[in-house]
């Protein structure tokens, strides 16, 4: 593309300031994966149904395949790579491990980020609320039960820590 | 035998630490310098001749490195391989890119290679194609009608293959029957939809003449063999790597056009090439599952005893075969007995070409179809004879002492206790109470349905399919395990470590399991057919046994005692009566590597490898019971309760088994209630995205209640059966039977899947209008 048509954007991703020049049509998920090299956020469809690409954009969980990179300019992003503090896992990550909440692991980052938002908004969700909150995240391996267990487990842990 | 700490233990998975951090490396995560990106131009027609293909504009587009067409490469890559089939099999040439004509929407005709994926897509739009549309063959039954357009002109009709198997005296069975119960059944086409679509990265190192291909595959070794043939390279120059694979379910048990194409391009362009499948491409051009239309007839006595069964079926192959396409429908025939003593069975199969993507293995691969047929007809028999569906099944079960149980289809089921699983399920669901509750609710106009399926399935492939295992206790004391299995979520890095840790008395953290790379693992077959643990795990177990035997010999040599004078416990060989005198496995390994006086003929290591080929399949079984309520005003099905009792013999890691069963059940639910690949009459794919192809979500089901019985198999020393597909096989009929049961007051006796709200609402509305509710 003609360099003059590229847009400059500045974002803060997982606490780190980054700036880059992007084509207006570049998807946020491609910015994250290909430009910034954070491949933990995955692509599973083209119609924003599967949720594998879910990240936090400021205070909202979004499907990064349906956000343009330029729309994220000036915002804060949280991806799966930003959850752990060094070697210390986030309670959600620990819970998914503990409860066998993943098999192939492909939907897992998106699933965890959606759960992250859920627990921010509702720290003690019941089974029905968890299943409803995960409506935008598809998993083909687990049948969801252990994922729901993991979210409950994480909620308990996080409550105890408060 | 000492109780194992590891076998049967709920060990947390060793795969997870990297996956939960987003550090798993899937194909699209592989970044090689100088990579160029491939986009594929795909046919928008189901059936058409390619009259003209203009690629100049695409070639000239800035950033485009190359454009290739089918005509240009047809002599460079051989057509895609096909396995299985009988003497009637017709194999149309399936080129990597179409040459003269296209036969399904999504068939690739040209490929653009460019410096980034966006430019590659831009350039696709610059390719001009002139098509001459041909009539499309879509309905598999109509494909057989004389006068139908014929897809492959080298044959006079659309038949891909046929087979007919009969055992027992069906004529007598049908003559002696009190009743013949008939049912037409449609198994709709399904899309496997692994959440990770397919993808390939390929790189050719000119100096070493080595092609490395990373593919989201279930079968790296088989793929290596086929690719070397397709590209005319010696096998020793081809390396295939399955990195993290985001689900397979059979859809990645294959050799795809894109794998051959990327291998070719990597060599031709001398740069790394990458292709990442989009979801629409995936639904168009990754294999579909199921796709059978048939009629079953059961000859029964007045008390429900089965005398004979006939199944006449048409299998919808698609335009071409993929790797195992011809092998799938015959599995249906093999399992038509289900859990029952049926003295006479026949299956008449006609497989037909249609202008659609190929069907091939998808979770269950031919066995869900068989189980659906037999479990649906058992309910129909119960209904026509006015018997309880539970009694009809029990009536026909073999006894637990009748095993190995020989079926009329030529199988010997290894072990089983169908009555035990059924009793457990009935108790857990509170069956009698439920039937009473159903009666009360029906009186109030509510549509509660109870469905069951008592299933058995054939897996742990099997005779003719070995698996490779190696266990190496290194001089440094760590253990490396190599397996030809290729897990994609099943957790063998954990369960295989449990097996070896148990055999050698070594800590799990000191054991690493390597799989998926043909450069690291010398041979293998792969993961499919629920075989990774029941075949691959046994190879590992036997290799570990050999290591222990060698360790004993070495220990006796180093300690200067007879081998029989050594005890082995918790990883250490010690002299009987002198427990302090001994050596750990790790010490033996170190000494073996450095000792100058090893026994003759002994290699300086503590390692062993083996291949294990089972003498029979294994036959897991169980009972699933599903309780649903149908809301007549919306057609929506609510699953109120789901009980699964499954028996996979001995269990290595209960967490992993539960995960497989739960995941399997939800895929079966998808088939029962919502999934369907839909082509219109012109062969246009209408369900080409996840907006139209419905998949089960977390809110679509309640908690599943899982239980087990344990009937070990005599087929392998650990008594393990496979479990990866059993959940899917058992669940679909249980759910479908429940919905039909719910609508019984409307006089409904059968509904073809998917049992979606639109279909059920129409049935309820029509019945209300006709006042047919009873």
HADDOCK unambig.tbl for C-alpha pairs under 7 A between the chains (distance, minus, plus):
assign (segid A and resid 39 and name CA) (segid B and resid 29 and name CA) 5.77 0.50 0.50
assign (segid A and resid 40 and name CA) (segid B and resid 22 and name CA) 3.83 0.50 0.50
assign (segid A and resid 40 and name CA) (segid B and resid 23 and name CA) 5.95 0.50 0.50
assign (segid A and resid 44 and name CA) (segid B and resid 195 and name CA) 5.21 0.50 0.50
assign (segid A and resid 44 and name CA) (segid B and resid 196 and name CA) 5.44 0.50 0.50
assign (segid A and resid 44 and name CA) (segid B and resid 197 and name CA) 6.47 0.50 0.50
assign (segid A and resid 44 and name CA) (segid B and resid 279 and name CA) 6.83 0.50 0.50
assign (segid A and resid 45 and name CA) (segid B and resid 278 and name CA) 6.62 0.50 0.50
assign (segid A and resid 45 and name CA) (segid B and resid 279 and name CA) 4.78 0.50 0.50
assign (segid A and resid 46 and name CA) (segid B and resid 278 and name CA) 6.90 0.50 0.50
assign (segid A and resid 46 and name CA) (segid B and resid 279 and name CA) 6.12 0.50 0.50
assign (segid A and resid 47 and name CA) (segid B and resid 690 and name CA) 6.88 0.50 0.50
assign (segid A and resid 47 and name CA) (segid B and resid 691 and name CA) 6.90 0.50 0.50
assign (segid A and resid 49 and name CA) (segid B and resid 690 and name CA) 6.30 0.50 0.50
assign (segid A and resid 49 and name CA) (segid B and resid 691 and name CA) 6.87 0.50 0.50
assign (segid A and resid 80 and name CA) (segid B and resid 21 and name CA) 6.15 0.50 0.50
assign (segid A and resid 80 and name CA) (segid B and resid 22 and name CA) 5.88 0.50 0.50
assign (segid A and resid 81 and name CA) (segid B and resid 21 and name CA) 5.82 0.50 0.50
assign (segid A and resid 81 and name CA) (segid B and resid 22 and name CA) 6.08 0.50 0.50
assign (segid A and resid 93 and name CA) (segid B and resid 20 and name CA) 5.74 0.50 0.50
assign (segid A and resid 97 and name CA) (segid B and resid 12 and name CA) 6.76 0.50 0.50
assign (segid A and resid 97 and name CA) (segid B and resid 16 and name CA) 6.07 0.50 0.50
assign (segid A and resid 98 and name CA) (segid B and resid 12 and name CA) 6.28 0.50 0.50
assign (segid A and resid 100 and name CA) (segid B and resid 655 and name CA) 6.78 0.50 0.50
assign (segid A and resid 103 and name CA) (segid B and resid 489 and name CA) 4.10 0.50 0.50
assign (segid A and resid 103 and name CA) (segid B and resid 490 and name CA) 6.18 0.50 0.50
assign (segid A and resid 104 and name CA) (segid B and resid 245 and name CA) 6.64 0.50 0.50
assign (segid A and resid 104 and name CA) (segid B and resid 246 and name CA) 5.05 0.50 0.50
assign (segid A and resid 104 and name CA) (segid B and resid 247 and name CA) 5.69 0.50 0.50
assign (segid A and resid 104 and name CA) (segid B and resid 488 and name CA) 5.48 0.50 0.50
assign (segid A and resid 104 and name CA) (segid B and resid 489 and name CA) 3.63 0.50 0.50
assign (segid A and resid 105 and name CA) (segid B and resid 19 and name CA) 5.57 0.50 0.50
assign (segid A and resid 105 and name CA) (segid B and resid 246 and name CA) 6.64 0.50 0.50
assign (segid A and resid 106 and name CA) (segid B and resid 195 and name CA) 6.73 0.50 0.50
assign (segid A and resid 106 and name CA) (segid B and resid 196 and name CA) 6.42 0.50 0.50
assign (segid A and resid 106 and name CA) (segid B and resid 246 and name CA) 5.08 0.50 0.50
assign (segid A and resid 107 and name CA) (segid B and resid 195 and name CA) 6.75 0.50 0.50
assign (segid A and resid 108 and name CA) (segid B and resid 20 and name CA) 6.81 0.50 0.50
assign (segid A and resid 109 and name CA) (segid B and resid 20 and name CA) 6.77 0.50 0.50
assign (segid A and resid 109 and name CA) (segid B and resid 22 and name CA) 6.21 0.50 0.50
assign (segid A and resid 131 and name CA) (segid B and resid 698 and name CA) 4.92 0.50 0.50
assign (segid A and resid 131 and name CA) (segid B and resid 699 and name CA) 4.79 0.50 0.50
assign (segid A and resid 132 and name CA) (segid B and resid 699 and name CA) 5.57 0.50 0.50
assign (segid A and resid 134 and name CA) (segid B and resid 698 and name CA) 6.31 0.50 0.50
assign (segid A and resid 135 and name CA) (segid B and resid 697 and name CA) 5.96 0.50 0.50
assign (segid A and resid 135 and name CA) (segid B and resid 698 and name CA) 6.20 0.50 0.50
assign (segid A and resid 135 and name CA) (segid B and resid 699 and name CA) 6.60 0.50 0.50
assign (segid A and resid 138 and name CA) (segid B and resid 697 and name CA) 6.08 0.50 0.50
assign (segid A and resid 139 and name CA) (segid B and resid 195 and name CA) 6.92 0.50 0.50
assign (segid A and resid 140 and name CA) (segid B and resid 194 and name CA) 6.24 0.50 0.50
assign (segid A and resid 140 and name CA) (segid B and resid 195 and name CA) 6.49 0.50 0.50
assign (segid A and resid 140 and name CA) (segid B and resid 663 and name CA) 6.90 0.50 0.50
assign (segid A and resid 141 and name CA) (segid B and resid 247 and name CA) 6.85 0.50 0.50
assign (segid A and resid 141 and name CA) (segid B and resid 663 and name CA) 5.06 0.50 0.50
assign (segid A and resid 142 and name CA) (segid B and resid 659 and name CA) 5.72 0.50 0.50
assign (segid A and resid 142 and name CA) (segid B and resid 662 and name CA) 6.22 0.50 0.50
assign (segid A and resid 142 and name CA) (segid B and resid 663 and name CA) 4.28 0.50 0.50
assign (segid A and resid 143 and name CA) (segid B and resid 662 and name CA) 5.15 0.50 0.50
assign (segid A and resid 143 and name CA) (segid B and resid 663 and name CA) 3.98 0.50 0.50
assign (segid A and resid 143 and name CA) (segid B and resid 666 and name CA) 5.19 0.50 0.50
assign (segid A and resid 144 and name CA) (segid B and resid 698 and name CA) 5.60 0.50 0.50
assign (segid A and resid 145 and name CA) (segid B and resid 703 and name CA) 6.59 0.50 0.50
